[in-house]
Amino acid sequence: MHVYGNGIPQPKFHFEFIVDADDCRVQGKNGNSLKINYRGLTFVAFRNEDLVNRYQDLSLLGRSLKVEIIGRSQINE
């Protein structure tokens, strides 16, 4: 069952949480995307060098990362 389409926009969701550096991974051909695993959910920030740089700085210090995400959800197929 689809709840969006035909003039109804796809909803966006807001998440805010603190994640350990071990739950994040830099990925992508150019190393400019960040994959975050949190409580069974996977978030991917594609082509976001600023976020990758902030993550790498904090992970070197062994610190956690405060994350605020606004985006749409979809099943990874």
PQR file of N, CA, C, O and H, with PARSE charges and radii, in Angstrom:
ATOM      1  N   MET A   1       0.835  -1.177   0.000 -0.4000 1.5000
ATOM      2  CA  MET A   1       0.000   0.000   0.000 -0.0000 2.0000
ATOM      3  C   MET A   1       0.881   1.242   0.000  0.5500 1.7000
ATOM      4  O   MET A   1       1.765   1.373   0.847 -0.5500 1.4000
ATOM      5  N   HIS A   2       0.655   2.140  -0.927 -0.4000 1.5000
ATOM      6  CA  HIS A   2       1.403   3.391  -1.006 -0.0000 2.0000
ATOM      7  C   HIS A   2       0.603   4.498  -0.342  0.5500 1.7000
ATOM      8  O   HIS A   2      -0.597   4.637  -0.577 -0.5500 1.4000
ATOM      9  H   HIS A   2      -0.062   2.034  -1.615  0.4000 1.0000
ATOM     10  N   VAL A   3       1.271   5.281   0.486 -0.4000 1.5000
ATOM     11  CA  VAL A   3       0.589   6.381   1.169 -0.0000 2.0000
ATOM     12  C   VAL A   3       1.003   7.736   0.604  0.5500 1.7000
ATOM     13  O   VAL A   3       0.616   8.775   1.140 -0.5500 1.4000
ATOM     14  H   VAL A   3       2.246   5.168   0.677  0.4000 1.0000
ATOM     15  N   TYR A   4       1.785   7.734  -0.474 -0.4000 1.5000
ATOM     16  CA  TYR A   4       2.134   8.977  -1.142 -0.0000 2.0000
ATOM     17  C   TYR A   4       2.139   8.725  -2.642  0.5500 1.7000
ATOM     18  O   TYR A   4       2.146   7.577  -3.086 -0.5500 1.4000
ATOM     19  H   TYR A   4       2.099   6.890  -0.910  0.4000 1.0000
ATOM     20  N   GLY A   5       2.135   9.767  -3.395 -0.4000 1.5000
ATOM     21  CA  GLY A   5       2.054   9.691  -4.851 -0.0000 2.0000
ATOM     22  C   GLY A   5       0.773  10.348  -5.318  0.5500 1.7000
ATOM     23  O   GLY A   5      -0.065  10.714  -4.494 -0.5500 1.4000
ATOM     24  H   GLY A   5       2.130  10.700  -3.034  0.4000 1.0000
ATOM     25  N   ASN A   6       0.604  10.504  -6.604 -0.4000 1.5000
ATOM     26  CA  ASN A   6      -0.581  11.153  -7.166 -0.0000 2.0000
ATOM     27  C   ASN A   6      -0.862  12.492  -6.488  0.5500 1.7000
ATOM     28  O   ASN A   6      -1.988  12.764  -6.070 -0.5500 1.4000
ATOM     29  H   ASN A   6       1.285  10.207  -7.273  0.4000 1.0000
ATOM     30  N   GLY A   7       0.174  13.322  -6.384 -0.4000 1.5000
ATOM     31  CA  GLY A   7       0.002  14.644  -5.800 -0.0000 2.0000
ATOM     32  C   GLY A   7       0.259  14.707  -4.300  0.5500 1.7000
ATOM     33  O   GLY A   7       0.324  15.802  -3.742 -0.5500 1.4000
ATOM     34  H   GLY A   7       1.088  13.100  -6.724  0.4000 1.0000
ATOM     35  N   ILE A   8       0.405  13.580  -3.639 -0.4000 1.5000
ATOM     36  CA  ILE A   8       0.723  13.567  -2.210 -0.0000 2.0000
ATOM     37  C   ILE A   8       2.232  13.380  -2.079  0.5500 1.7000
ATOM     38  O   ILE A   8       2.761  12.353  -2.504 -0.5500 1.4000
ATOM     39  H   ILE A   8       0.353  12.691  -4.093  0.4000 1.0000
ATOM     40  N   PRO A   9       2.941  14.363  -1.493 -0.5600 1.5000
ATOM     41  CA  PRO A   9       4.409  14.269  -1.426  0.2800 2.0000
ATOM     42  C   PRO A   9       4.873  13.184  -0.463  0.5500 1.7000
ATOM     43  O   PRO A   9       4.183  12.841   0.497 -0.5500 1.4000
ATOM     44  N   GLN A  10       6.060  12.654  -0.744 -0.4000 1.5000
ATOM     45  CA  GLN A  10       6.659  11.657   0.137 -0.0000 2.0000
ATOM     46  C   GLN A  10       7.016  12.341   1.460  0.5500 1.7000
ATOM     47  O   GLN A  10       7.639  13.402   1.448 -0.5500 1.4000
ATOM     48  H   GLN A  10       6.620  12.933  -1.524  0.4000 1.0000
ATOM     49  N   PRO A  11       6.637  11.758   2.592 -0.5600 1.5000
ATOM     50  CA  PRO A  11       6.902  12.408   3.882  0.2800 2.0000
ATOM     51  C   PRO A  11       8.385  12.391   4.237  0.5500 1.7000
ATOM     52  O   PRO A  11       9.137  11.515   3.811 -0.5500 1.4000
ATOM     53  N   LYS A  12       8.781  13.383   5.029 -0.4000 1.5000
ATOM     54  CA  LYS A  12      10.129  13.435   5.577 -0.0000 2.0000
ATOM     55  C   LYS A  12      10.041  13.194   7.074  0.5500 1.7000
ATOM     56  O   LYS A  12       9.036  13.507   7.712 -0.5500 1.4000
ATOM     57  H   LYS A  12       8.169  14.095   5.376  0.4000 1.0000
ATOM     58  N   PHE A  13      11.107  12.634   7.622 -0.4000 1.5000
ATOM     59  CA  PHE A  13      11.163  12.296   9.033 -0.0000 2.0000
ATOM     60  C   PHE A  13      12.338  13.008   9.687  0.5500 1.7000
ATOM     61  O   PHE A  13      13.333  13.317   9.031 -0.5500 1.4000
ATOM     62  H   PHE A  13      11.924  12.379   7.104  0.4000 1.0000
ATOM     63  N   HIS A  14      12.216  13.263  10.976 -0.4000 1.5000
ATOM     64  CA  HIS A  14      13.268  13.917  11.739 -0.0000 2.0000
ATOM     65  C   HIS A  14      13.765  12.957  12.810  0.5500 1.7000
ATOM     66  O   HIS A  14      12.970  12.403  13.569 -0.5500 1.4000
ATOM     67  H   HIS A  14      11.408  13.012  11.509  0.4000 1.0000
ATOM     68  N   PHE A  15      15.084  12.758  12.875 -0.4000 1.5000
ATOM     69  CA  PHE A  15      15.724  11.914  13.877 -0.0000 2.0000
ATOM     70  C   PHE A  15      16.821  12.727  14.538  0.5500 1.7000
ATOM     71  O   PHE A  15      17.529  13.480  13.869 -0.5500 1.4000
ATOM     72  H   PHE A  15      15.730  13.209  12.259  0.4000 1.0000
ATOM     73  N   GLU A  16      16.964  12.580  15.838 -0.4000 1.5000
ATOM     74  CA  GLU A  16      18.044  13.226  16.571 -0.0000 2.0000
ATOM     75  C   GLU A  16      18.536  12.249  17.632  0.5500 1.7000
ATOM     76  O   GLU A  16      17.753  11.785  18.461 -0.5500 1.4000
ATOM     77  H   GLU A  16      16.389  11.968  16.381  0.4000 1.0000
ATOM     78  N   PHE A  17      19.826  11.936  17.609 -0.4000 1.5000
ATOM     79  CA  PHE A  17      20.376  10.954  18.538 -0.0000 2.0000
ATOM     80  C   PHE A  17      21.882  11.108  18.619  0.5500 1.7000
ATOM     81  O   PHE A  17      22.491  11.833  17.833 -0.5500 1.4000
ATOM     82  H   PHE A  17      20.462  12.312  16.936  0.4000 1.0000
ATOM     83  N   ILE A  18      22.474  10.414  19.583 -0.4000 1.5000
ATOM     84  CA  ILE A  18      23.925  10.384  19.741 -0.0000 2.0000
ATOM     85  C   ILE A  18      24.399   8.990  19.375  0.5500 1.7000
ATOM     86  O   ILE A  18      23.850   7.991  19.838 -0.5500 1.4000
ATOM     87  H   ILE A  18      21.979   9.825  20.222  0.4000 1.0000
ATOM     88  N   VAL A  19      25.425   8.936  18.539 -0.4000 1.5000
ATOM     89  CA  VAL A  19      25.924   7.650  18.047 -0.0000 2.0000
ATOM     90  C   VAL A  19      27.425   7.562  18.336  0.5500 1.7000
ATOM     91  O   VAL A  19      28.142   8.559  18.259 -0.5500 1.4000
ATOM     92  H   VAL A  19      25.872   9.748  18.163  0.4000 1.0000
ATOM     93  N   ASP A  20      27.883   6.361  18.665 -0.4000 1.5000
ATOM     94  CA  ASP A  20      29.315   6.129  18.863 -0.0000 2.0000
ATOM     95  C   ASP A  20      30.021   6.085  17.517  0.5500 1.7000
ATOM     96  O   ASP A  20      29.431   5.720  16.500 -0.5500 1.4000
ATOM     97  H   ASP A  20      27.301   5.551  18.728  0.4000 1.0000
ATOM     98  N   ALA A  21      31.274   6.458  17.528 -0.4000 1.5000
ATOM     99  CA  ALA A  21      32.058   6.455  16.291 -0.0000 2.0000
ATOM    100  C   ALA A  21      32.119   5.061  15.669  0.5500 1.7000
ATOM    101  O   ALA A  21      32.232   4.933  14.450 -0.5500 1.4000
ATOM    102  H   ALA A  21      31.753   6.754  18.353  0.4000 1.0000
ATOM    103  N   ASP A  22      32.044   4.008  16.504 -0.4000 1.5000
ATOM    104  CA  ASP A  22      32.097   2.635  15.991 -0.0000 2.0000
ATOM    105  C   ASP A  22      30.869   2.277  15.157  0.5500 1.7000
ATOM    106  O   ASP A  22      30.911   1.325  14.378 -0.5500 1.4000
ATOM    107  H   ASP A  22      31.952   4.113  17.494  0.4000 1.0000
ATOM    108  N   ASP A  23      29.788   3.021  15.308 -0.4000 1.5000
ATOM    109  CA  ASP A  23      28.554   2.738  14.573 -0.0000 2.0000
ATOM    110  C   ASP A  23      28.489   3.486  13.241  0.5500 1.7000
ATOM    111  O   ASP A  23      27.467   3.452  12.556 -0.5500 1.4000
ATOM    112  H   ASP A  23      29.754   3.795  15.941  0.4000 1.0000
ATOM    113  N   CYS A  24      29.571   4.155  12.880 -0.4000 1.5000
ATOM    114  CA  CYS A  24      29.626   4.921  11.630 -0.0000 2.0000
ATOM    115  C   CYS A  24      30.735   4.377  10.744  0.5500 1.7000
ATOM    116  O   CYS A  24      31.717   3.807  11.219 -0.5500 1.4000
ATOM    117  H   CYS A  24      30.401   4.182  13.437  0.4000 1.0000
ATOM    118  N   ARG A  25      30.551   4.571   9.440 -0.4000 1.5000
ATOM    119  CA  ARG A  25      31.567   4.115   8.495 -0.0000 2.0000
ATOM    120  C   ARG A  25      31.581   5.038   7.284  0.5500 1.7000
ATOM    121  O   ARG A  25      30.535   5.354   6.717 -0.5500 1.4000
ATOM    122  H   ARG A  25      29.753   5.034   9.054  0.4000 1.0000
ATOM    123  N   VAL A  26      32.767   5.461   6.900 -0.4000 1.5000
ATOM    124  CA  VAL A  26      32.930   6.242   5.678 -0.0000 2.0000
ATOM    125  C   VAL A  26      32.873   5.277   4.512  0.5500 1.7000
ATOM    126  O   VAL A  26      33.476   4.205   4.548 -0.5500 1.4000
ATOM    127  H   VAL A  26      33.617   5.205   7.361  0.4000 1.0000
ATOM    128  N   GLN A  27      32.141   5.664   3.473 -0.4000 1.5000
ATOM    129  CA  GLN A  27      32.038   4.793   2.306 -0.0000 2.0000
ATOM    130  C   GLN A  27      31.920   5.627   1.044  0.5500 1.7000
ATOM    131  O   GLN A  27      31.942   6.857   1.088 -0.5500 1.4000
ATOM    132  H   GLN A  27      31.651   6.536   3.443  0.4000 1.0000
ATOM    133  N   GLY A  28      31.796   4.953  -0.055 -0.4000 1.5000
ATOM    134  CA  GLY A  28      31.700   5.612  -1.358 -0.0000 2.0000
ATOM    135  C   GLY A  28      33.026   5.605  -2.084  0.5500 1.7000
ATOM    136  O   GLY A  28      34.089   5.531  -1.468 -0.5500 1.4000
ATOM    137  H   GLY A  28      31.778   3.954  -0.091  0.4000 1.0000
ATOM    138  N   LYS A  29      32.954   5.682  -3.374 -0.4000 1.5000
ATOM    139  CA  LYS A  29      34.149   5.645  -4.209 -0.0000 2.0000
ATOM    140  C   LYS A  29      35.137   6.752  -3.833  0.5500 1.7000
ATOM    141  O   LYS A  29      36.351   6.549  -3.849 -0.5500 1.4000
ATOM    142  H   LYS A  29      32.090   5.743  -3.875  0.4000 1.0000
ATOM    143  N   ASN A  30      34.597   7.923  -3.494 -0.4000 1.5000
ATOM    144  CA  ASN A  30      35.443   9.059  -3.141 -0.0000 2.0000
ATOM    145  C   ASN A  30      35.570   9.258  -1.632  0.5500 1.7000
ATOM    146  O   ASN A  30      36.167  10.238  -1.187 -0.5500 1.4000
ATOM    147  H   ASN A  30      33.611   8.088  -3.481  0.4000 1.0000
ATOM    148  N   GLY A  31      35.018   8.345  -0.849 -0.4000 1.5000
ATOM    149  CA  GLY A  31      35.098   8.449   0.600 -0.0000 2.0000
ATOM    150  C   GLY A  31      34.385   9.670   1.151  0.5500 1.7000
ATOM    151  O   GLY A  31      34.816  10.252   2.146 -0.5500 1.4000
ATOM    152  H   GLY A  31      34.532   7.550  -1.211  0.4000 1.0000
ATOM    153  N   ASN A  32      33.283  10.062   0.497 -0.4000 1.5000
ATOM    154  CA  ASN A  32      32.581  11.277   0.921 -0.0000 2.0000
ATOM    155  C   ASN A  32      31.146  11.017   1.381  0.5500 1.7000
ATOM    156  O   ASN A  32      30.327  11.936   1.416 -0.5500 1.4000
ATOM    157  H   ASN A  32      32.933   9.589  -0.311  0.4000 1.0000
ATOM    158  N   SER A  33      30.845   9.775   1.731 -0.4000 1.5000
ATOM    159  CA  SER A  33      29.527   9.418   2.259 -0.0000 2.0000
ATOM    160  C   SER A  33      29.711   8.767   3.622  0.5500 1.7000
ATOM    161  O   SER A  33      30.730   8.127   3.884 -0.5500 1.4000
ATOM    162  H   SER A  33      31.510   9.029   1.703  0.4000 1.0000
ATOM    163  N   LEU A  34      28.720   8.935   4.486 -0.4000 1.5000
ATOM    164  CA  LEU A  34      28.793   8.378   5.826 -0.0000 2.0000
ATOM    165  C   LEU A  34      27.591   7.485   6.071  0.5500 1.7000
ATOM    166  O   LEU A  34      26.448   7.889   5.861 -0.5500 1.4000
ATOM    167  H   LEU A  34      27.892   9.455   4.273  0.4000 1.0000
ATOM    168  N   LYS A  35      27.859   6.272   6.516 -0.4000 1.5000
ATOM    169  CA  LYS A  35      26.807   5.303   6.843 -0.0000 2.0000
ATOM    170  C   LYS A  35      26.746   5.183   8.361  0.5500 1.7000
ATOM    171  O   LYS A  35      27.765   4.959   9.014 -0.5500 1.4000
ATOM    172  H   LYS A  35      28.787   5.943   6.687  0.4000 1.0000
ATOM    173  N   ILE A  36      25.542   5.333   8.921 -0.4000 1.5000
ATOM    174  CA  ILE A  36      25.338   5.296  10.363 -0.0000 2.0000
ATOM    175  C   ILE A  36      24.342   4.188  10.684  0.5500 1.7000
ATOM    176  O   ILE A  36      23.257   4.133  10.105 -0.5500 1.4000
ATOM    177  H   ILE A  36      24.714   5.515   8.390  0.4000 1.0000
ATOM    178  N   ASN A  37      24.711   3.313  11.604 -0.4000 1.5000
ATOM    179  CA  ASN A  37      23.798   2.271  12.090 -0.0000 2.0000
ATOM    180  C   ASN A  37      23.373   2.644  13.502  0.5500 1.7000
ATOM    181  O   ASN A  37      24.214   2.860  14.375 -0.5500 1.4000
ATOM    182  H   ASN A  37      25.592   3.357  12.075  0.4000 1.0000
ATOM    183  N   TYR A  38      22.061   2.720  13.721 -0.4000 1.5000
ATOM    184  CA  TYR A  38      21.542   3.115  15.025 -0.0000 2.0000
ATOM    185  C   TYR A  38      20.263   2.350  15.321  0.5500 1.7000
ATOM    186  O   TYR A  38      19.251   2.529  14.644 -0.5500 1.4000
ATOM    187  H   TYR A  38      21.378   2.545  13.011  0.4000 1.0000
ATOM    188  N   ARG A  39      20.315   1.500  16.333 -0.4000 1.5000
ATOM    189  CA  ARG A  39      19.156   0.743  16.804 -0.0000 2.0000
ATOM    190  C   ARG A  39      18.402   0.029  15.678  0.5500 1.7000
ATOM    191  O   ARG A  39      17.175   0.087  15.606 -0.5500 1.4000
ATOM    192  H   ARG A  39      21.138   1.355  16.883  0.4000 1.0000
ATOM    193  N   GLY A  40      19.136  -0.626  14.822 -0.4000 1.5000
ATOM    194  CA  GLY A  40      18.522  -1.404  13.758 -0.0000 2.0000
ATOM    195  C   GLY A  40      18.171  -0.619  12.510  0.5500 1.7000
ATOM    196  O   GLY A  40      17.686  -1.195  11.537 -0.5500 1.4000
ATOM    197  H   GLY A  40      20.133  -0.673  14.880  0.4000 1.0000
ATOM    198  N   LEU A  41      18.406   0.682  12.519 -0.4000 1.5000
ATOM    199  CA  LEU A  41      18.153   1.518  11.339 -0.0000 2.0000
ATOM    200  C   LEU A  41      19.483   1.915  10.721  0.5500 1.7000
ATOM    201  O   LEU A  41      20.478   2.093  11.425 -0.5500 1.4000
ATOM    202  H   LEU A  41      18.801   1.150  13.310  0.4000 1.0000
ATOM    203  N   THR A  42      19.494   2.052   9.413 -0.4000 1.5000
ATOM    204  CA  THR A  42      20.690   2.492   8.709 -0.0000 2.0000
ATOM    205  C   THR A  42      20.391   3.817   8.025  0.5500 1.7000
ATOM    206  O   THR A  42      19.408   3.947   7.295 -0.5500 1.4000
ATOM    207  H   THR A  42      18.687   1.908   8.841  0.4000 1.0000
ATOM    208  N   PHE A  43      21.251   4.795   8.272 -0.4000 1.5000
ATOM    209  CA  PHE A  43      21.145   6.105   7.657 -0.0000 2.0000
ATOM    210  C   PHE A  43      22.376   6.307   6.789  0.5500 1.7000
ATOM    211  O   PHE A  43      23.482   5.949   7.194 -0.5500 1.4000
ATOM    212  H   PHE A  43      22.049   4.689   8.865  0.4000 1.0000
ATOM    213  N   VAL A  44      22.203   6.873   5.606 -0.4000 1.5000
ATOM    214  CA  VAL A  44      23.332   7.154   4.732 -0.0000 2.0000
ATOM    215  C   VAL A  44      23.248   8.601   4.286  0.5500 1.7000
ATOM    216  O   VAL A  44      22.236   9.043   3.743 -0.5500 1.4000
ATOM    217  H   VAL A  44      21.305   7.163   5.277  0.4000 1.0000
ATOM    218  N   ALA A  45      24.325   9.328   4.523 -0.4000 1.5000
ATOM    219  CA  ALA A  45      24.452  10.705   4.028 -0.0000 2.0000
ATOM    220  C   ALA A  45      25.381  10.635   2.819  0.5500 1.7000
ATOM    221  O   ALA A  45      26.593  10.485   2.966 -0.5500 1.4000
ATOM    222  H   ALA A  45      25.147   8.969   4.965  0.4000 1.0000
ATOM    223  N   PHE A  46      24.812  10.744   1.643 -0.4000 1.5000
ATOM    224  CA  PHE A  46      25.585  10.642   0.406 -0.0000 2.0000
ATOM    225  C   PHE A  46      26.249  11.980   0.078  0.5500 1.7000
ATOM    226  O   PHE A  46      25.661  13.046   0.262 -0.5500 1.4000
ATOM    227  H   PHE A  46      23.827  10.867   1.524  0.4000 1.0000
ATOM    228  N   ARG A  47      27.484  11.897  -0.410 -0.4000 1.5000
ATOM    229  CA  ARG A  47      28.229  13.064  -0.895 -0.0000 2.0000
ATOM    230  C   ARG A  47      28.153  14.243   0.089  0.5500 1.7000
ATOM    231  O   ARG A  47      27.700  15.333  -0.260 -0.5500 1.4000
ATOM    232  H   ARG A  47      27.962  11.031  -0.560  0.4000 1.0000
ATOM    233  N   ASN A  48      28.607  13.993   1.326 -0.4000 1.5000
ATOM    234  CA  ASN A  48      28.577  15.010   2.368 -0.0000 2.0000
ATOM    235  C   ASN A  48      29.958  15.054   3.030  0.5500 1.7000
ATOM    236  O   ASN A  48      30.154  14.500   4.112 -0.5500 1.4000
ATOM    237  H   ASN A  48      28.974  13.107   1.609  0.4000 1.0000
ATOM    238  N   GLU A  49      30.904  15.715   2.375 -0.4000 1.5000
ATOM    239  CA  GLU A  49      32.281  15.742   2.849 -0.0000 2.0000
ATOM    240  C   GLU A  49      32.411  16.438   4.203  0.5500 1.7000
ATOM    241  O   GLU A  49      33.249  16.047   5.015 -0.5500 1.4000
ATOM    242  H   GLU A  49      30.745  16.165   1.496  0.4000 1.0000
ATOM    243  N   ASP A  50      31.599  17.458   4.457 -0.4000 1.5000
ATOM    244  CA  ASP A  50      31.652  18.165   5.731 -0.0000 2.0000
ATOM    245  C   ASP A  50      31.324  17.218   6.883  0.5500 1.7000
ATOM    246  O   ASP A  50      32.023  17.211   7.897 -0.5500 1.4000
ATOM    247  H   ASP A  50      30.918  17.776   3.797  0.4000 1.0000
ATOM    248  N   LEU A  51      30.276  16.424   6.737 -0.4000 1.5000
ATOM    249  CA  LEU A  51      29.894  15.468   7.769 -0.0000 2.0000
ATOM    250  C   LEU A  51      30.967  14.396   7.948  0.5500 1.7000
ATOM    251  O   LEU A  51      31.280  14.018   9.077 -0.5500 1.4000
ATOM    252  H   LEU A  51      29.708  16.429   5.914  0.4000 1.0000
ATOM    253  N   VAL A  52      31.524  13.913   6.863 -0.4000 1.5000
ATOM    254  CA  VAL A  52      32.592  12.897   6.936 -0.0000 2.0000
ATOM    255  C   VAL A  52      33.793  13.469   7.688  0.5500 1.7000
ATOM    256  O   VAL A  52      34.373  12.788   8.534 -0.5500 1.4000
ATOM    257  H   VAL A  52      31.270  14.220   5.946  0.4000 1.0000
ATOM    258  N   ASN A  53      34.170  14.705   7.389 -0.4000 1.5000
ATOM    259  CA  ASN A  53      35.317  15.324   8.065 -0.0000 2.0000
ATOM    260  C   ASN A  53      35.060  15.497   9.558  0.5500 1.7000
ATOM    261  O   ASN A  53      35.947  15.231  10.370 -0.5500 1.4000
ATOM    262  H   ASN A  53      33.700  15.258   6.702  0.4000 1.0000
ATOM    263  N   ARG A  54      33.856  15.940   9.933 -0.4000 1.5000
ATOM    264  CA  ARG A  54      33.528  16.095  11.355 -0.0000 2.0000
ATOM    265  C   ARG A  54      33.542  14.744  12.060  0.5500 1.7000
ATOM    266  O   ARG A  54      34.028  14.631  13.186 -0.5500 1.4000
ATOM    267  H   ARG A  54      33.136  16.156   9.274  0.4000 1.0000
ATOM    268  N   TYR A  55      33.012  13.725  11.400 -0.4000 1.5000
ATOM    269  CA  TYR A  55      33.024  12.376  11.978 -0.0000 2.0000
ATOM    270  C   TYR A  55      34.460  11.906  12.198  0.5500 1.7000
ATOM    271  O   TYR A  55      34.778  11.385  13.267 -0.5500 1.4000
ATOM    272  H   TYR A  55      32.618  13.817  10.485  0.4000 1.0000
ATOM    273  N   GLN A  56      35.323  12.082  11.212 -0.4000 1.5000
ATOM    274  CA  GLN A  56      36.698  11.605  11.334 -0.0000 2.0000
ATOM    275  C   GLN A  56      37.434  12.338  12.450  0.5500 1.7000
ATOM    276  O   GLN A  56      38.217  11.723  13.173 -0.5500 1.4000
ATOM    277  H   GLN A  56      35.065  12.506  10.344  0.4000 1.0000
ATOM    278  N   ASP A  57      37.199  13.636  12.605 -0.4000 1.5000
ATOM    279  CA  ASP A  57      37.826  14.394  13.691 -0.0000 2.0000
ATOM    280  C   ASP A  57      37.384  13.857  15.047  0.5500 1.7000
ATOM    281  O   ASP A  57      38.215  13.671  15.936 -0.5500 1.4000
ATOM    282  H   ASP A  57      36.563  14.136  12.018  0.4000 1.0000
ATOM    283  N   LEU A  58      36.084  13.605  15.219 -0.4000 1.5000
ATOM    284  CA  LEU A  58      35.575  13.115  16.503 -0.0000 2.0000
ATOM    285  C   LEU A  58      35.984  11.676  16.774  0.5500 1.7000
ATOM    286  O   LEU A  58      36.256  11.314  17.918 -0.5500 1.4000
ATOM    287  H   LEU A  58      35.409  13.756  14.497  0.4000 1.0000
ATOM    288  N   SER A  59      36.030  10.856  15.735 -0.4000 1.5000
ATOM    289  CA  SER A  59      36.378   9.448  15.950 -0.0000 2.0000
ATOM    290  C   SER A  59      37.840   9.306  16.370  0.5500 1.7000
ATOM    291  O   SER A  59      38.182   8.386  17.113 -0.5500 1.4000
ATOM    292  H   SER A  59      35.809  11.151  14.805  0.4000 1.0000
ATOM    293  N   LEU A  60      38.698  10.204  15.905 -0.4000 1.5000
ATOM    294  CA  LEU A  60      40.101  10.160  16.324 -0.0000 2.0000
ATOM    295  C   LEU A  60      40.238  10.448  17.816  0.5500 1.7000
ATOM    296  O   LEU A  60      41.167   9.971  18.467 -0.5500 1.4000
ATOM    297  H   LEU A  60      38.420  10.951  15.301  0.4000 1.0000
ATOM    298  N   LEU A  61      39.308  11.230  18.347 -0.4000 1.5000
ATOM    299  CA  LEU A  61      39.324  11.560  19.770 -0.0000 2.0000
ATOM    300  C   LEU A  61      38.536  10.559  20.604  0.5500 1.7000
ATOM    301  O   LEU A  61      38.494  10.674  21.829 -0.5500 1.4000
ATOM    302  H   LEU A  61      38.553  11.618  17.818  0.4000 1.0000
ATOM    303  N   GLY A  62      37.907   9.574  19.955 -0.4000 1.5000
ATOM    304  CA  GLY A  62      37.113   8.579  20.666 -0.0000 2.0000
ATOM    305  C   GLY A  62      35.821   9.144  21.219  0.5500 1.7000
ATOM    306  O   GLY A  62      35.323   8.675  22.242 -0.5500 1.4000
ATOM    307  H   GLY A  62      37.940   9.480  18.960  0.4000 1.0000
ATOM    308  N   ARG A  63      35.280  10.139  20.557 -0.4000 1.5000
ATOM    309  CA  ARG A  63      34.058  10.791  21.033 -0.0000 2.0000
ATOM    310  C   ARG A  63      32.840  10.308  20.262  0.5500 1.7000
ATOM    311  O   ARG A  63      32.944   9.704  19.194 -0.5500 1.4000
ATOM    312  H   ARG A  63      35.685  10.520  19.726  0.4000 1.0000
ATOM    313  N   SER A  64      31.688  10.595  20.841 -0.4000 1.5000
ATOM    314  CA  SER A  64      30.421  10.290  20.185 -0.0000 2.0000
ATOM    315  C   SER A  64      30.041  11.434  19.262  0.5500 1.7000
ATOM    316  O   SER A  64      30.577  12.537  19.363 -0.5500 1.4000
ATOM    317  H   SER A  64      31.604  11.086  21.708  0.4000 1.0000
ATOM    318  N   LEU A  65      29.107  11.154  18.361 -0.4000 1.5000
ATOM    319  CA  LEU A  65      28.678  12.136  17.379 -0.0000 2.0000
ATOM    320  C   LEU A  65      27.193  12.395  17.561  0.5500 1.7000
ATOM    321  O   LEU A  65      26.383  11.469  17.517 -0.5500 1.4000
ATOM    322  H   LEU A  65      28.672  10.257  18.279  0.4000 1.0000
ATOM    323  N   LYS A  66      26.833  13.671  17.768 -0.4000 1.5000
ATOM    324  CA  LYS A  66      25.422  14.030  17.835 -0.0000 2.0000
ATOM    325  C   LYS A  66      24.932  14.191  16.405  0.5500 1.7000
ATOM    326  O   LYS A  66      25.512  14.931  15.610 -0.5500 1.4000
ATOM    327  H   LYS A  66      27.491  14.424  17.804  0.4000 1.0000
ATOM    328  N   VAL A  67      23.856  13.487  16.094 -0.4000 1.5000
ATOM    329  CA  VAL A  67      23.352  13.458  14.727 -0.0000 2.0000
ATOM    330  C   VAL A  67      21.926  13.982  14.691  0.5500 1.7000
ATOM    331  O   VAL A  67      21.093  13.597  15.512 -0.5500 1.4000
ATOM    332  H   VAL A  67      23.384  12.886  16.739  0.4000 1.0000
ATOM    333  N   GLU A  68      21.655  14.848  13.752 -0.4000 1.5000
ATOM    334  CA  GLU A  68      20.286  15.287  13.483 -0.0000 2.0000
ATOM    335  C   GLU A  68      20.049  15.073  11.994  0.5500 1.7000
ATOM    336  O   GLU A  68      20.763  15.612  11.148 -0.5500 1.4000
ATOM    337  H   GLU A  68      22.332  15.161  13.086  0.4000 1.0000
ATOM    338  N   ILE A  69      19.040  14.282  11.699 -0.4000 1.5000
ATOM    339  CA  ILE A  69      18.775  13.900  10.315 -0.0000 2.0000
ATOM    340  C   ILE A  69      17.342  14.254   9.959  0.5500 1.7000
ATOM    341  O   ILE A  69      16.403  13.942  10.691 -0.5500 1.4000
ATOM    342  H   ILE A  69      18.460  13.845  12.386  0.4000 1.0000
ATOM    343  N   ILE A  70      17.200  14.899   8.840 -0.4000 1.5000
ATOM    344  CA  ILE A  70      15.879  15.120   8.253 -0.0000 2.0000
ATOM    345  C   ILE A  70      15.948  14.512   6.861  0.5500 1.7000
ATOM    346  O   ILE A  70      16.776  14.909   6.041 -0.5500 1.4000
ATOM    347  H   ILE A  70      17.963  15.153   8.245  0.4000 1.0000
ATOM    348  N   GLY A  71      15.080  13.552   6.602 -0.4000 1.5000
ATOM    349  CA  GLY A  71      15.147  12.894   5.303 -0.0000 2.0000
ATOM    350  C   GLY A  71      13.954  11.998   5.063  0.5500 1.7000
ATOM    351  O   GLY A  71      13.012  11.952   5.854 -0.5500 1.4000
ATOM    352  H   GLY A  71      14.407  13.230   7.268  0.4000 1.0000
ATOM    353  N   ARG A  72      14.015  11.303   3.977 -0.4000 1.5000
ATOM    354  CA  ARG A  72      12.928  10.398   3.627 -0.0000 2.0000
ATOM    355  C   ARG A  72      13.407   8.970   3.836  0.5500 1.7000
ATOM    356  O   ARG A  72      14.605   8.686   3.812 -0.5500 1.4000
ATOM    357  H   ARG A  72      14.781  11.340   3.334  0.4000 1.0000
ATOM    358  N   SER A  73      12.470   8.105   4.036 -0.4000 1.5000
ATOM    359  CA  SER A  73      12.845   6.706   4.252 -0.0000 2.0000
ATOM    360  C   SER A  73      12.522   5.899   3.006  0.5500 1.7000
ATOM    361  O   SER A  73      11.632   6.232   2.223 -0.5500 1.4000
ATOM    362  H   SER A  73      11.497   8.336   4.055  0.4000 1.0000
ATOM    363  N   GLN A  74      13.284   4.826   2.858 -0.4000 1.5000
ATOM    364  CA  GLN A  74      12.986   3.886   1.784 -0.0000 2.0000
ATOM    365  C   GLN A  74      13.654   2.563   2.113  0.5500 1.7000
ATOM    366  O   GLN A  74      14.603   2.509   2.895 -0.5500 1.4000
ATOM    367  H   GLN A  74      14.007   4.555   3.494  0.4000 1.0000
ATOM    368  N   ILE A  75      13.159   1.520   1.519 -0.4000 1.5000
ATOM    369  CA  ILE A  75      13.726   0.197   1.709 -0.0000 2.0000
ATOM    370  C   ILE A  75      14.913   0.050   0.771  0.5500 1.7000
ATOM    371  O   ILE A  75      14.820   0.370  -0.414 -0.5500 1.4000
ATOM    372  H   ILE A  75      12.388   1.564   0.884  0.4000 1.0000
ATOM    373  N   ASN A  76      16.020  -0.430   1.299 -0.4000 1.5000
ATOM    374  CA  ASN A  76      17.221  -0.645   0.499 -0.0000 2.0000
ATOM    375  C   ASN A  76      17.038  -1.913  -0.312  0.5500 1.7000
ATOM    376  O   ASN A  76      17.071  -3.016   0.235 -0.5500 1.4000
ATOM    377  H   ASN A  76      16.096  -0.690   2.261  0.4000 1.0000
ATOM    378  N   GLU A  77      16.845  -1.763  -1.603 -0.4000 1.5000
ATOM    379  CA  GLU A  77      16.618  -2.919  -2.491 -0.0000 2.0000
ATOM    380  C   GLU A  77      17.813  -3.132  -3.397  0.5500 1.7000
ATOM    381  O   GLU A  77      17.812  -4.054  -4.213 -0.5500 1.4000
ATOM    382  H   GLU A  77      16.818  -0.868  -2.047  0.4000 1.0000
TER
END
